[in-house]
Each structure stands twice: as C-alpha cells, then as structure tokens.
Amino acid sequence: MYNKRTIGTQKEQLAADYLKKSGYIILEQNFSCRTGEIDIIAKEENYLIFVEVKYRKDTAKGFPQEAVDFYKMKKITHTALYYMTIKRIPTDTPCRFDVVNILDQEISLIQNAFEAVY
C-alpha cells in the first residue's frame, strides 16, 4: 500500500534523476524549514535552481503544473531566500524557478516556470 508521501518521494527521485540526465547538478532534495519546502535545489551553468515537482496520475484534477498557484510560488520564493541566506549565497546569484511535471509516466520540465513572488 502506497501513501502520498511514499509516492511523492518516488516521483521526486524520478525528477532528480531526470534533471541529472539533463545536466543539472543536484545540491539538495527536500530542503525544508519553517517557511516551507523545496523539492529539489540544483545548479545548471550559472543558475541556482529551485525545483517544484508535481505529479498527477491523470488530468481529472488538472495538469500537474496547475497546482503551483500564487500561494505556492510565494512559499517557494520565501524558502529559496532563506536557503540562500543560511548558505551565504550572494543575492545577486542568478536564480530560476523550474517545475517538473509528471503526468502518469510522462516527465516534462518547465524552465523558468515563474518569477519570484514576494
């Protein structure tokens, strides 16, 4: 019997493997603090990338990326800022927010899926 957390962990690992094959260097997975959680933190070229992984088995409840709403973007932005602060990463470091969509067995990546929301 699978619960949501087990499935989530499996899909996040699938996303991390996909990103590695795409040339990303994975720095952290499941970074969490009081402000929120970021599924994957990675580097690609000069960019520090904060990745949200969204999974749906079908489109009955919409496409995976539709679950990344304004509230979620704001939470991810604040968590990313906290991460940069505790890791002493300069605020002028180029950053990007990507979303990995997993719809059943199909994986796709939306680079620069949203801008920072404060």
FENTAHU-V419391 format. One record per pair of residues at least 24 apart in sequence whose ideal C-beta (glycine too) atoms are under 7 Angstrom apart, sorted by the first residue. I is the first residue (numbers start at 1). J is the second residue. If there is no record, write none. Layout:
BEGIN
i->I j->J
i->I j->J
END
This chain:
BEGIN
i->11 j->53
i->11 j->55
i->11 j->102
i->12 j->39
i->12 j->40
i->12 j->53
i->14 j->102
i->14 j->107
i->15 j->40
i->15 j->53
i->15 j->100
i->15 j->102
i->15 j->107
i->16 j->40
i->18 j->100
i->18 j->107
i->19 j->51
i->22 j->109
i->24 j->49
i->31 j->83
i->33 j->79
i->33 j->82
i->35 j->75
i->35 j->78
i->35 j->79
i->35 j->82
i->36 j->75
i->36 j->76
i->36 j->78
i->36 j->79
i->37 j->79
i->38 j->76
i->38 j->79
i->38 j->80
i->38 j->83
i->41 j->83
i->46 j->94
i->47 j->94
i->47 j->95
i->47 j->96
i->48 j->89
i->48 j->93
i->48 j->95
i->49 j->96
i->49 j->98
i->50 j->76
i->50 j->80
i->50 j->95
i->50 j->97
i->51 j->98
i->51 j->100
i->52 j->76
i->52 j->99
i->53 j->100
i->53 j->102
i->54 j->99
i->54 j->101
i->55 j->102
i->56 j->103
i->57 j->104
i->58 j->104
i->63 j->101
i->63 j->103
i->64 j->101
i->64 j->102
i->64 j->103
i->65 j->99
i->65 j->101
i->65 j->110
i->65 j->113
i->68 j->99
i->68 j->113
i->68 j->114
i->70 j->117
i->73 j->114
i->73 j->117
i->74 j->117
i->77 j->116
i->77 j->117
i->77 j->118
END
